[in-house]
Amino acid sequence: MQKTIFLLLIFSMPVNANNLQSHKQQQENPAFLKQRLQQCMKLVDVKVIHHFREKGLKLNKTVTLLCENNKRNDAQSHAVGFAVEVQKSKDLAVFRLCGKIINQTSSTMRKIMKTYFISDLRYRHICDNKKS
């Protein structure tokens, strides 16, 4: 709850007409973005991010092998199970929000989170994703 309140404070923006121009200049300032990102990342347990990253990398190998061996149902079960874990993690939710500050989409963890996004897995099969 405290993390959520703090995030709301971080992401809230003044709409005062006098401050609008200076606020826009601040948002484009790399030093300002770096500072906001650092403040945001203080709310994230980095160990949790590393744990999910490693687990996701291992899962990628497992899913690839299962798909190659025509064990599609097993692969999908593994993928959905991991996706549910990712969805429940508060640290990963904050991590996603922090990433929006700088629009960073190239990190390994972000690719893993995108691959195992629960809403996507409801409508597509993980093995079909691996082929493309």
C-alpha angles and dihedrals in degrees: 000000000000090000091053093050092047091049091051089053092048095048097040111107129201114243096194108135092225093055097040097090095044090045091053090051090050092052091055093047109103092211091054092049091048091051092050091048092051091050091050095046090054085074093057125085100227091200089063091051091050091046092053091043092055092043090050093050091051090046091053089059093046094048092047091053093046092049092048089051092050093249093134097154092053091048092050091048091053092047095049092046091054091044090056090051091050091048092052096049112104091194091057090048090055089044090056091050092049090052091056089065091070101018091236109170103156102080119113092239092054091051090050092049090050093048093050098040105147096218091055093047090058090065104031136041118244091227091057088053092053092057094059 
